[in-house]
C-alpha cells in the first residue's frame, strides 16, 4: 500500500479538504504536477483546473478550481491555497 501524507486544501471561504492522501495531482503553471509521500520540499504557483486527491481507501475525490493558487510541500504535509471558487 502507498504511504500517506497529510493534505489540506483551503479557500478563503472554507476548508475544502483536510485528511490523509496517497497522491495528489494539481494544475501548476508548467503543467499538471503529482505529489506522493516523501516528496521533496516545494512551493509552486497553481492555475485553475482539476485537483485530484487519492485517499488511503483508494477512492478519488475531485475538486474543480476556477482560480489560481499555491501549493506547499514540506515533510509529508501538503497545503493547497486557492484564491476562491473551489467546488
C-alpha positions as CSV (number, residue, x, y, z in Angstrom):
1,X,0.0,0.0,0.0
2,X,1.2,3.5,-0.8
3,X,2.4,5.7,2.0
4,X,0.0,8.5,3.0
5,X,0.7,12.2,3.7
6,X,-1.3,15.0,5.3
7,X,-3.2,17.2,2.9
8,X,-5.1,20.4,3.5
9,X,-6.9,22.3,0.7
10,X,-8.1,25.8,1.7
11,X,-10.1,28.6,0.1
12,X,-10.9,31.9,1.7
13,X,-14.4,30.6,2.4
14,X,-13.7,27.2,3.9
15,X,-11.5,24.2,4.4
16,X,-12.2,22.3,1.2
17,X,-10.4,19.1,2.2
18,X,-8.4,18.0,5.3
19,X,-7.1,14.5,5.8
20,X,-4.7,11.8,4.6
21,X,-4.0,11.1,0.9
22,X,-1.7,8.8,-1.0
23,X,-1.5,11.0,-4.1
24,X,-2.4,14.5,-5.3
25,X,-2.5,15.9,-8.8
26,X,-2.7,19.7,-9.2
27,X,-2.6,22.1,-12.2
28,X,0.7,24.0,-11.8
29,X,1.8,26.8,-14.1
30,X,4.1,24.4,-16.0
31,X,1.5,21.6,-16.3
32,X,0.0,19.0,-14.0
33,X,2.1,18.0,-11.1
34,X,1.8,14.9,-8.9
35,X,2.7,14.7,-5.2
36,X,3.4,11.5,-3.3
37,X,4.6,10.9,0.2
38,X,8.2,11.9,0.9
39,X,8.1,14.5,-2.0
40,X,10.9,17.0,-2.0
41,X,10.1,20.4,-0.4
42,X,8.3,22.6,-2.9
43,X,6.4,25.8,-3.3
44,X,4.7,26.4,-6.7
45,X,2.0,28.6,-8.3
46,X,-1.2,26.8,-9.4
47,X,-3.5,27.7,-12.1
48,X,-7.3,27.0,-12.3
49,X,-8.3,23.4,-13.1
50,X,-8.9,20.0,-11.7
51,X,-7.4,18.9,-8.3
52,X,-7.4,15.1,-7.8
53,X,-6.9,13.5,-4.4
54,X,-6.5,9.8,-4.0
55,X,-7.3,8.7,-0.4
56,X,-5.9,5.8,1.6
57,X,-9.1,3.8,0.8
58,X,-8.4,4.1,-2.9
59,X,-11.3,6.4,-3.5
60,X,-10.7,9.6,-5.5
61,X,-12.0,13.0,-4.8
62,X,-12.0,15.7,-7.5
63,X,-12.2,19.4,-6.9
64,X,-12.6,22.0,-9.7
65,X,-10.9,25.3,-9.1
66,X,-11.7,28.4,-11.2
67,X,-8.9,30.4,-9.5
68,X,-5.2,30.4,-9.2
69,X,-3.4,29.5,-6.0
70,X,-0.3,28.0,-4.4
71,X,1.0,24.6,-3.1
72,X,3.5,24.0,-0.4
73,X,5.0,20.5,0.2
74,X,7.1,20.1,3.3
75,X,7.8,16.9,5.4
76,X,4.8,15.0,4.3
77,X,2.5,17.9,4.9
78,X,0.9,19.4,1.8
79,X,-1.1,22.7,1.8
80,X,-3.0,23.9,-1.3
81,X,-4.3,27.5,-1.1
82,X,-6.9,28.5,-3.7
83,X,-7.8,32.2,-4.2
84,X,-11.6,31.3,-4.3
85,X,-14.1,29.3,-6.2
86,X,-13.4,25.6,-5.4
87,X,-16.2,23.1,-5.7
